[in-house]
Amino acid sequence: MKAIFHIDVNSAYLSWEAKDRLEKGETLDLRRVPSAVAGDPKKRNGIILAKSIPAKKSGIKTGEALFEAFAKYRDLIVVPPNYALYMQCSHQMNEIFKEYSPLVQRYSVDESFIDYSNMEHLFGEPLKVAHEIKSRIKNELGFTVSVGVSTNKLLAKMASDLKKPDAVITLYPEEIPKKMWPLPVGDLFMVGRRTLPKLENLNIQTIGDLANTEVGLLKQVLKSHGVLIWNYANGVENSPVAGGPREVKGIGNSTTIPYDVYREEEAFMVLLSLVETVGMRLRAGGYVAGLVSVGIKTNTFLYYSHQRKLELATDSTQELYEIAKELFQEAWGGEVLRHLGVRVSNLKEGGMRQLTIFEESGEYERHQKIDRTIDKLRLRYDPNCVFRGCFANTKVKPLQGGVGEEDYPMMSSLL
């Protein structure tokens, strides 16, 4: 029988923040007080990215505006996101998973699937190993996870949502009527805001109602999507856990600027802050980029972009920044700016680079050494422990953006 685990970090961003701060000597555990990770705590803008259990009890919700959260609990402790830390914690967690199976597939920065099938002879039966993984993450890494155990990815994912935090729970096919069918139909994966009203119009209130509805009726109303969610409601899902690294097609980073940008020099600084993060992610993945694009959105929501194919692929922050500046100058028509983005693609594995007659000998190698040294310092200590002097005494953050959606596939592409 197949054995699939789904591991989900409990309040990931907040848990990782709390763990990191405790390791650095702080005495307050953010997980034990009303707290949240959100946009800009000083300006009180942005949204809630993660919240503690005490904050949840105060009615604070993930995704709501920060000012709404403060209206519910005015003494809420808010800390800004630290994406470099989150990627580091995610990597450490997935290294533990790889000790138990070669088939580990990330769903997002804080969730992964493990195919434990045919591994019992090495480590023991699945439930025992699920508890072992949960305990190791708690004891070795300092945060908790919920582990769902089943025979396919869909049921394992549903299982991990049944009990939080710090739990292991099964959802085998024979347990579906008791554990899954009584749940509201909106809890089923792929039943979203558009689908839910259509199901309610058919008097389908629970997952069990959906599972026991005539599939022909669902197909008539929802087309092929109706057949898909009917299968999911009955626990039918057969996609494999794809081990090994996922092909990365591009790495992007963008930001909505909280004020109007009129001057080219200020736009350049925003671009540099975006390129800094893109460059770090490129080097962390061992890639060089062969295509750079810059996206611009004005205060009237007009959007346009410009791109360039490179003669020599690169992972140099300085080179990427120079190209991004040129693309911006070619594209910008002088409008007031509110959003900028940088994306690199045509990725390939990094390696030796052939010099051109226009390139100073050793220049690229010097950039590489500087970039990699700064990357190590930022990952070891703090993302802002080293930053360029041009950002001093300005309102532009030295590093902007973080984990992009393109870093991980959406669930629909996994199932």
Secondary structure by P-SEA (a helix, b strand, c coil): cbbbbbbbcccaaaaaaaaaaaaaccccccccccccccccccccccccccccaaaaaacccccccaaaaaaacccbbbbbbbaaaaaaaaaaaaaaaaacccbbbbcccccccccccccccccccaaaaaaaaaaaaaaaccbbbbbbbcccaaaaaaaaacccccccccccccccccccccccccccccccaaaaaaaaaaccccaaaaaaccaaaaaaacaaaaaaaaaaaabbbbbccccccccccccccccccccccccaaaaaaaaaaaaaaaaaaaaaacbbbcbbbbbbbcccccccbbbbbbccccccaaaaaaaaaaaaaaccccccccbbbbbbcccccccbbbbccccccaaaaaaaaaaaaaaaaaaaccccccccccccccccccccccccccccccccccc
